Amino acid sequence: MFKYSNISLLSISLLVVISISNCTRDFGPSPVNEGYSILPPSKLPWPHQKPDLDINDYNVLIKDLWIINNFGQYQGGDTKESLYFHDGLDIVLDNGTKIYSIVSGYVRYIHDGGEYYSSVIIEDEEKPLFAWIYSHVYNFQIDTGEYVPQGNYIADINFQGLPHIHLFSNRI
């Protein structure tokens, strides 16, 4: 009896492995709806994803995507006073890259942090009191209090050093 149970277990294991190896992930055609559509497999668009991006351009965007300084790292200089918690994603993009709102909502604040450290805060329409913050941007296309639809052009990247956008979400 012990032999047969091992053989049965082995047979079932092989069937599971064969079944999994034959699976393919098919997202089907790009969703088409009124307004902004997000191409699969994304749940949110990237901040540099244009609203009219087709699947080929989306695949290039994903292939070229470069994220540095992931959430949760401490950064700073040589002293403990200069340390700070890095609370977002840094997505490497050229200066001048257009940035689009990844959610619909209201512009709650535009922070003038100087040439390289300005930010915009957009409260998520579907999650009141939570907002998306886009830092290292300039050339604002929006104003405080304005409603911004998802996919709306909001600003451009501007950072000295390795150009990038610092993106994070937080309670406001």
ROKEDO-889937 format. One record per residue: residue number from 1; residue in one letter; x, y, z of N, C-alpha, C, O in turn. Coordinates in steps of 0.05 Angstrom, whole numbers. Example, Ala and Ser with C-alpha at 12.3 -4.5 7.8 and 13.67 -1.06 7.14 Angstrom:
! residues 2
     k   r   n.east   n.north     n.up   ca.east   ca.north    ca.up   c.east   c.north     c.up   o.east   o.north     o.up
     1   A      264      -114      156       246        -90      156      264       -66      156      285       -66      169
     2   S      257       -45      142       273        -21      143      258         1      157      268        23      161
END
This chain:
! residues 172
     k   r   n.east   n.north     n.up   ca.east   ca.north    ca.up   c.east   c.north     c.up   o.east   o.north     o.up
     1   M       16       -24        0         0          0        0       17        25        0       10        45      -13
     2   F       39        25       14        57         48       15       68        55      -13       69        79      -20
     3   K       75        35      -29        84         39      -56       64        53      -73       70        72      -88
     4   Y       39        44      -71        18         56      -88       12        85      -81        7       101      -99
     5   S       13        91      -55         7        119      -48       30       137      -57       25       160      -65
     6   N       55       127      -57        77        144      -68       74       147      -98       80       169     -108
     7   I       66       127     -112        63        129     -141       40       148     -147       42       164     -165
     8   S       18       146     -132        -5        164     -136        4       193     -131       -3       211     -147
     9   L       19       198     -110        28        225     -103       46       235     -125       45       258     -133
    10   L       64       218     -135        82        225     -157       66       232     -182       72       251     -196
    11   S       46       216     -189        29        220     -213       15       247     -211       13       262     -230
    12   I        3       252     -187       -11        278     -184        8       301     -186        2       321     -199
    13   S       32       299     -174        52        320     -176       59       326     -204       62       349     -212
    14   L       64       305     -220        71        308     -248       49       321     -264       54       339     -280
    15   L       24       314     -258         1        326     -272        0       356     -266       -6       372     -284
    16   V        4       364     -241         3        392     -233       26       407     -247       21       429     -258
    17   V       50       396     -247        72        410     -261       67       413     -290       72       434     -302
    18   I       57       392     -303        51        393     -332       29       414     -337       31       429     -356
    19   S        8       414     -320       -13        434     -324       -3       462     -321      -10       479     -337
    20   I       13       467     -301        23        494     -296       42       503     -319       40       526     -328
    21   S       58       484     -329        77        492     -350       63       498     -377       75       511     -394
    22   N       39       488     -380        24        493     -404        6       518     -403       -7       525     -422
    23   C        6       531     -379       -10        555     -376        3       578     -391       27       582     -390
    24   T      -14       595     -403        -4        620     -414      -21       642     -403      -45       638     -396
    25   R       -9       665     -401       -24        688     -390      -34       705     -414      -18       717     -428
    26   D      -60       706     -418       -72        721     -440      -89       743     -428     -109       738     -415
    27   F      -80       768     -432       -95        790     -422     -116       800     -442     -133       817     -436
    28   G     -117       788     -465      -136        796     -485     -130       824     -496     -109       835     -492
    29   P     -149       834     -511      -145        861     -522     -145       882     -501     -155       879     -479
    30   S     -133       905     -508      -132        928     -489     -160       936     -483     -177       937     -501
    31   P     -165       943     -457      -193        951     -451     -199       977     -465     -183       995     -467
    32   V     -223       979     -475      -232       1003     -488     -256      1014     -472     -276      1000     -468
    33   N     -254      1038     -463      -276       1050     -449     -274      1080     -453     -255      1090     -464
    34   E     -294      1094     -443      -293       1123     -446     -273      1134     -426     -271      1124     -404
    35   G     -257      1153     -435      -237       1165     -417     -211      1149     -418     -205      1136     -439
    36   Y     -197      1149     -397      -170       1138     -396     -172      1107     -392     -188      1098     -375
    37   S     -157      1092     -408      -156       1063     -403     -128      1055     -396     -109      1066     -406
    38   I     -126      1036     -379      -100       1026     -369      -95       999     -383     -112       981     -381
    39   L      -72       997     -395       -66        972     -409      -58       950     -388      -45       956     -368
    40   P      -66       925     -394       -59        904     -376      -29       900     -377      -17       905     -398
    41   P      -16       890     -357       -26        880     -332      -27       901     -309      -29       894     -286
    42   S      -25       927     -316       -24        948     -296      -50       951     -281      -72       945     -291
    43   K      -48       959     -256       -71        967     -240      -73       997     -240      -95      1008     -241
    44   L      -51      1010     -240       -49       1039     -243      -30      1045     -267      -12      1029     -272
    45   P      -35      1066     -281       -15       1073     -302       10      1084     -289       10      1092     -266
    46   W       32      1083     -303        56       1096     -294       53      1126     -298       37      1134     -315
    47   P       67      1142     -283        63       1171     -285       72      1183     -312       64      1205     -318
    48   H       87      1168     -327        96       1178     -353       81      1163     -376       90      1165     -399
    49   Q       60      1149     -369        44       1134     -389       23      1152     -401        4      1159     -388
    50   K       27      1158     -427         8       1175     -441      -20      1162     -443      -21      1137     -446
    51   P      -41      1177     -443       -68       1165     -444      -73      1149     -470      -89      1130     -470
    52   D      -61      1157     -492       -66       1144     -518      -45      1123     -525      -42      1116     -548
    53   L      -30      1113     -505        -9       1094     -510      -21      1067     -520      -39      1056     -508
    54   D      -10      1057     -542       -19       1031     -552       -2      1009     -539       18      1015     -526
    55   I      -10       984     -544         3        962     -530       33       959     -537       49       951     -520
    56   N       41       966     -562        69        964     -569       86       985     -554      107       979     -544
    57   D       75      1010     -553        89       1031     -538       89      1024     -508      109      1030     -494
    58   Y       68      1012     -498        67       1004     -470       89       983     -464      102       985     -443
    59   N       92       964     -482       113        943     -478      140       955     -478      158       947     -463
    60   V      145       976     -495       171        990     -495      174      1005     -468      196      1004     -456
    61   L      153      1018     -459       154       1033     -434      162      1014     -411      179      1020     -395
    62   I      150       990     -410       156        971     -389      184       960     -392      198       956     -372
    63   K      192       954     -416       219        944     -421      241       964     -412      262       956     -402
    64   D      236       989     -416       255       1010     -410      252      1021     -381      267      1039     -373
    65   L      233      1011     -366       227       1021     -340      251      1016     -321      262       994     -320
    66   W      259      1037     -307       282       1035     -288      274      1049     -262      271      1073     -262
    67   I      272      1033     -241       264       1044     -215      288      1041     -197      301      1020     -195
    68   I      295      1063     -183       317       1062     -164      307      1071     -136      285      1081     -133
    69   N      324      1067     -116       317       1076      -89      290      1068      -80      273      1085      -73
    70   N      284      1043      -81       258       1033      -74      250      1041      -46      267      1047      -29
    71   F      224      1041      -41       213       1048      -16      226      1034        7      233      1011        6
    72   G      231      1049       29       240       1037       54      270      1039       59      280      1028       79
    73   Q      285      1054       43       313       1057       48      318      1082       63      304      1102       60
    74   Y      339      1082       80       349       1106       92      370      1118       75      387      1103       64
    75   Q      370      1144       71       389       1158       55      400      1182       70      388      1190       90
    76   G      422      1192       61       432       1216       73      462      1219       68      474      1204       53
    77   G      474      1238       83       502       1243       80      518      1227      101      512      1205      108
    78   D      540      1240      110       558       1227      129      550      1229      158      563      1216      175
    79   T      530      1245      164       522       1248      192      495      1236      197      479      1234      179
    80   K      490      1228      222       463       1217      228      441      1238      225      418      1230      220
    81   E      448      1263      228       428       1284      225      418      1287      196      396      1297      191
    82   S      434      1278      177       427       1280      149      410      1256      140      400      1257      117
    83   L      407      1235      156       392       1212      148      362      1218      146      351      1233      163
    84   Y      349      1206      127       320       1208      124      310      1182      111      324      1168       97
    85   F      285      1177      116       271       1153      106      261      1159       77      245      1178       74
    86   H      270      1143       58       261       1147       30      234      1133       27      232      1109       29
    87   D      213      1149       23       186       1139       25      171      1136       -1      147      1141       -3
    88   G      185      1130      -22       172       1127      -48      189      1113      -69      210      1102      -62
    89   L      179      1113      -93       194       1101     -116      207      1124     -132      194      1144     -137
    90   D      231      1120     -139       245       1138     -158      245      1124     -185      258      1104     -189
    91   I      230      1136     -204       228       1125     -231      246      1143     -248      241      1166     -252
    92   V      267      1131     -259       286       1146     -275      274      1154     -302      265      1136     -317
    93   L      273      1180     -307       262       1191     -331      277      1216     -338      287      1230     -321
    94   D      280      1222     -364       294       1246     -373      280      1271     -363      256      1272     -361
    95   N      297      1292     -357       285       1318     -352      268      1326     -376      276      1322     -399
    96   G      245      1338     -370       227       1347     -391      206      1326     -398      187      1332     -413
    97   T      208      1301     -387       188       1281     -392      161      1290     -380      160      1299     -357
    98   K      140      1288     -396       114       1296     -387      103      1275     -367      107      1251     -370
    99   I       90      1285     -346        79       1269     -325       49      1271     -325       38      1293     -328
   100   Y       35      1249     -322         6       1248     -323       -5      1238     -297        8      1222     -283
   101   S      -28      1247     -289       -40       1239     -264      -48      1209     -266      -61      1201     -285
   102   I      -39      1194     -246       -46       1165     -247      -73      1159     -235      -83      1137     -238
   103   V      -85      1179     -222      -113       1176     -212     -128      1202     -217     -115      1223     -222
   104   S     -154      1201     -216      -170       1225     -217     -172      1236     -189     -173      1222     -169
   105   G     -173      1263     -187      -176       1275     -161     -171      1305     -161     -169      1317     -183
   106   Y     -169      1317     -138      -165       1345     -135     -136      1352     -128     -124      1338     -111
   107   V     -126      1373     -140       -99       1382     -133     -101      1395     -105     -115      1416     -102
   108   R      -89      1384      -85       -90       1394      -58      -68      1413      -52      -71      1431      -35
   109   Y      -45      1411      -65       -23       1428      -59       -2      1427      -80        4      1405      -91
   110   I        9      1450      -87        33       1451     -104       55      1464      -88       53      1487      -79
   111   H       76      1448      -83        98       1457      -66      120      1468      -84      131      1454     -101
   112   D      128      1493      -79       150       1505      -94      175      1500      -78      182      1516      -60
   113   G      189      1479      -84       213       1472      -70      238      1481      -84      260      1470      -80
   114   G      236      1501     -101       259       1509     -116      261      1494     -143      243      1479     -150
   115   E      283      1499     -156       286       1489     -184      283      1459     -186      271      1450     -206
   116   Y      292      1443     -167       293       1414     -170      275      1399     -150      274      1374     -152
   117   Y      263      1413     -132       249       1399     -110      219      1406     -108      208      1405      -86
   118   S      207      1415     -129       178       1422     -128      162      1396     -131      170      1376     -142
   119   S      137      1397     -119       120       1374     -119       91      1383     -123       84      1406     -120
   120   V       75      1363     -130        46       1367     -132       32      1344     -117       41      1321     -119
   121   I       11      1350     -102        -4       1330      -87      -32      1329      -99      -46      1349      -99
   122   I      -40      1305     -108       -67       1301     -119      -81      1281     -102      -73      1258     -100
   123   E     -103      1290      -89      -119       1272      -72     -134      1252      -90     -147      1260     -110
   124   D     -133      1226      -83      -146       1205      -99     -176      1207      -95     -187      1205      -73
   125   E     -190      1211     -118      -219       1214     -117     -233      1190     -105     -254      1193      -91
   126   E     -222      1166     -109      -235       1141      -99     -226      1134      -71     -239      1117      -58
   127   K     -206      1148      -60      -196       1143      -33     -192      1170      -20     -169      1178      -17
   128   P     -214      1183      -11      -210       1209        2     -191      1208       25     -190      1188       40
   129   L     -176      1229       29      -155       1232       49     -129      1217       42     -110      1217       57
   130   F     -128      1204       19      -103       1193        9      -96      1208      -17     -113      1215      -33
   131   A      -70      1212      -20       -61       1227      -44      -36      1215      -56      -21      1200      -43
   132   W      -32      1222      -81        -8       1215      -95       10      1240      -97        0      1261     -104
   133   I       35      1237      -91        54       1259      -91       74      1255     -112       87      1234     -113
   134   Y       78      1275     -129        96       1274     -152      118      1295     -146      111      1318     -146
   135   S      143      1287     -141       164       1305     -134      185      1306     -156      188      1287     -172
   136   H      200      1328     -157       220       1335     -177      207      1341     -204      214      1331     -225
   137   V      186      1358     -202       171       1366     -226      169      1397     -227      173      1410     -207
   138   Y      164      1407     -250       160       1436     -255      142      1439     -279      131      1420     -289
   139   N      139      1464     -288       122       1469     -311       93      1458     -306       82      1444     -322
   140   F       82      1465     -283        56       1455     -275       34      1463     -295       33      1486     -304
   141   Q       18      1444     -302        -5       1448     -321      -31      1450     -306      -52      1451     -318
   142   I      -30      1451     -279       -54       1449     -262      -51      1470     -240      -29      1482     -236
   143   D      -73      1475     -226       -73       1494     -203      -85      1481     -179     -100      1462     -181
   144   T      -77      1491     -155       -88       1481     -130     -119      1484     -131     -129      1504     -139
   145   G     -133      1462     -122      -162       1462     -121     -174      1451     -147     -198      1445     -147
   146   E     -159      1449     -168      -170       1440     -194     -175      1410     -193     -159      1395     -182
   147   Y     -196      1402     -207      -202       1373     -211     -185      1364     -234     -184      1376     -255
   148   V     -171      1341     -230      -153       1330     -251     -163      1302     -258     -163      1284     -241
   149   P     -172      1297     -283      -179       1270     -290     -154      1252     -293     -132      1262     -299
   150   Q     -158      1227     -289      -136       1208     -292     -125      1210     -321     -141      1212     -340
   151   G      -99      1211     -323       -86       1213     -350      -82      1241     -359      -72      1246     -381
   152   N      -89      1261     -343       -85       1289     -350      -56      1297     -346      -43      1289     -327
   153   Y      -45      1312     -365       -18       1322     -364      -16      1341     -341      -31      1361     -341
   154   I        2      1337     -322         4       1354     -298       30      1370     -296       29      1392     -285
   155   A       52      1359     -305        78       1373     -301      100      1358     -317       94      1339     -331
   156   D      124      1368     -315       148       1356     -328      169      1349     -306      170      1362     -285
   157   I      186      1330     -312       208       1322     -295      229      1344     -295      235      1355     -317
   158   N      241      1350     -272       264       1368     -270      280      1361     -245      271      1367     -223
   159   F      304      1349     -249       320       1343     -226      350      1345     -234      357      1336     -256
   160   Q      366      1356     -216       395       1357     -220      407      1331     -212      400      1320     -191
   161   G      425      1320     -228       436       1293     -222      422      1273     -240      416      1280     -263
   162   L      416      1250     -230       402       1230     -245      373      1237     -246      359      1236     -226
   163   P      363      1246     -269       335       1255     -271      315      1232     -264      318      1210     -273
   164   H      295      1239     -248       275       1219     -241      251      1234     -228      252      1257     -221
   165   I      230      1219     -226       207       1228     -210      206      1212     -185      210      1187     -185
   166   H      200      1225     -163       196       1212     -137      166      1210     -134      152      1230     -132
   167   L      156      1185     -133       127       1181     -132      120      1165     -107      132      1145     -101
   168   F      100      1175      -92        91       1160      -69       62      1168      -62       52      1188      -71
   169   S       50      1151      -46        22       1157      -37       23      1159       -7       39      1146        7
   170   N        6      1176        4         6       1180       33      -21      1191       41      -37      1201       25
   171   R      -27      1188       67       -51       1200       78      -47      1230       81      -25      1239       89
   172   I      -67      1246       75       -65       1275       77      -82      1286       99      -83      1310      104
END
